[in-house]
């Protein structure tokens, strides 16, 4: 067993795809697949269930994944500490990302700061919410970028951008529900929605908050998926409907923007959160000022779904 094999397993669990995991780990798919096979052989148990359509964790895989993640993160922390010990003058900012976050939006936010302050290292790390909260609480992550979380009231936060939400119907949708701007939330509340686990990425929290805010009952499918990609796939297979961020869609022409009763686009706020004590650290304080200025320059919420913010706009019927 090796740390690389642990990292491969974590990447597959996070992405739900051997191909995507290989890209994330900068290896070929055969290398990753062989590493997973060796790991399963040494454990004597299957970690993943693989079909031609999806990859899911076995009960054993679900049991050991948190421990594999801890080992991988511990190694990353060790490397970071070794590197910074030999160069204590290095200034770094560590940012933890939920898997739900649009990396293009994050890059758009931090790129001007990197250009302005090249001597400050920006370190990005994607984790599920449970690991993010732990790393943040223990001070190994300076900033959290996730779906707005009102429980972190003791910290400071700012909305970086708003992600438009779209509706993926269960195997198709009656045309009478579609308007010129997509679908109204009131017209889809009777659907049953497939969901992700609470600690996965924040989408379940955002969906439940959306329905609570509009005083609608959310009908949840009994099962759960591990990724946005599988949510979309299950909807296509007719298992249940899904609500997803526009940036995470693969089948662009199968989804519809969601509007409220006033015709406003339905979205979820993505925030950057940091501990108040970090405001006394000069280079971190400089980054906070950059975040505040960047957020203030974003366009206010309009009356149409903001799918046009995506690098690749959704085609009709999603395009508005």
Helices and strands as residue ranges (DSSP letters): H 3-15, H 18-25, H 29-43, E 48-50, E 55-57, H 59-86, E 91-97, H 103-116, E 120-126, H 129-137, E 143-147, E 156-168, G 175-177, E 178-179, E 182-184, G 185-187, E 192-196, H 203-213, E 219-225, H 228-236, E 242-245, G 246-248, G 252-254, E 255-259, E 267-274, G 276-280, H 282-297, G 307-309
